[in-house]
Amino acid sequence: MAAATGNDDNGFDNQLKPESEPAPVNLSSPPLSKNAQKKQLKQQRYEAKKAEKKAQEKEQKKKDAERKHKEWEETLANATEEERLKLIESRKSLRKERMEKRSEEKEKKMERLNRAKEIGQKIVVDVDFAHLMSDSEISSLVQQIMYCYAVNGRSTSPCHLWLTGVHGKMSTELDKLPGFEKWFIEKESKCYIDAMADQKDHLVYLTADSETVLDDLDPKHIYIIGGLVDRNRFKGITMTKAQEQGIKTAKLPIGEYMKMSSSQVLTVNQVLEILVKFLETRDWKTAFFTVIPQRKRTALDPVDSSKLEPLSEEHQEQEADADETADKHDHLERKKVCLEVPLESNS
């Protein structure tokens, strides 16, 4: 389930609130239905298959590296002294060129992120739901957050990314990410409602249950994406949370541009990427069709697909500062993290 922020539409300060203080929300996990159990079993099989495939790819990568090293050694062994010197010098030159290019790209990235920190759109990922999730669900969310950081870092118009509610198990798991302590984002142990108390009027939670459709991203507002991987156990929890806190809500205008299939599940990083893509293009249609996978659409709206960018891929890189760490993955739609997506639906 995901929550996100919205624009300057009227909030829900008193909506559905009785005159007296509302009773605490029961957040205990209800028993799974037979259908939910089947979905859970299917998800477990998927995770097992994914782990097996990842292990095979790792082994194949190791074999390829060994083969290339052997070929290089054989090439040097069969070359003359003069040829060996030229080969070695050429390889050093290529390596230096790659390192300089990477260093230049990193500098440009930091310039963009610094600018976003000063004047960029603020987007919060609310991770204050760890007590409702299993260990595997927390791991899935952590991976989604890693993708969010990578997507934002590569963007030509990055947002100013915040993580709030980072404590307990969630903090422990995030700290395991290589270089997490050096990530160029804001990390806050408190809830956004406390960490941004002086900006409460600008907080907007993105939730599918909102009646307000997000038309544009207001730079004065702070959009919140709810990070809750719950396999649909807690429907409507982000809307309830926003109402009880008295902050605005909104949903993405997906229904105005495409029809979704029965699967209305997007990952946290897909929601973040949609927002970032909109910041780049100021075009919702381009953002949706670039990020939302084909399998989640019932039909393709009339749009020139040749002008759209392909679905993004993450490439895992571990450097000394590890601030560009991101697992290589085939299209973001493969991730099965269940979120409360800001769609125009009755979910």
Steps between C-alpha positions, in 0.01 A plus 500: 500500500646836410421852605612822333458871520283724290421858395318799640146362497292527815608266779301256703559653842155419636370246250351189655601621846248490784489780750684287752845361448498201261564157639845357424521313173530126540822415318516133593545277199173328401508134396571437134218379276550191281555726201758703691674180611524389137647836405746476787608152389538624143712790626722263700554284192582810300754615758662154508523491120641851495767408756596193298526706182711761676739231624530360146571846359765558767668170416488576128651843560783340694567253217497779241753699705728197532474434127586858409794499740630178346463640148689813604784296650523289184505811283790642699685167499482477119601862438845647458646724768414810298145378438452418868603850603256653250215273614560579867526874432181494293313321777623750761391787277150356456466441873611857576252635246214302659594621848515862385161467332349346812650774716356766270156337507515481879585870527206592276272276704605669825441842342146396406429356846640809674278721286200276578573536871481878464205546263383153396164331551485334842383138497476289815497122528316420822660181638333516840322167443770247586299368797233382255733313266679166499878480456464414131262791445744740668778366276283560195433857608869564564575386147231732366657791688836415348344517153338835591841643588656372177214630280510842665878522471491436124218744434569829325244660736537312829281562801612570854444154645411439864463182704293544817419252775846342466535312828502150644511211254471730200804700609696181561425364152573830323834525678598169337496662156857576384570870546153584633651740752635705208178517300413854399151500651329614818456224760268564791413263784184697582179495299466770234218661699753576777810550288312750279260644756556854375401389147190299586280706268722395209494124569307288247466122530457310174240229546261313272208578731526875460229686309749766392677439168853633475518732197846641556790491743512817707859584602366637830346167590661189646373177343500186712529144368395239754751216533291206617552155352199316640362267229177703516430425868452865597288660232434869555750536782685794342177691437395444862841611621488821295146582616585450866805724457291764325712525186405513131476193277506446126527223241690480174286568188577161348137434407496807278775361276474120502292208617659274754465124497368307799848532649514852639823447690796732450822497695623788714776574251253501210289764676816701573619462141165620367531815710862556396417439133220757528749749647715444191225518238200670670295241313300236690439283195872474425572426865237224523580329171874515566477343846186286525563157340288382209367201692322736740305669221188362334568692181743755367353846466567687176855616555815491290694227680811578293533826693488333838805384688533127573437377852799579712753243622709517814871414485663402823824685564705475818753781530689622803218732603233263365261788447408370156418146612209350308432138409475425131139401432292439193230762492354634820176315442656173614493615858192364676492730800133564577420866545196718535537674165352848448257387229149616426339188631303373795786297638 
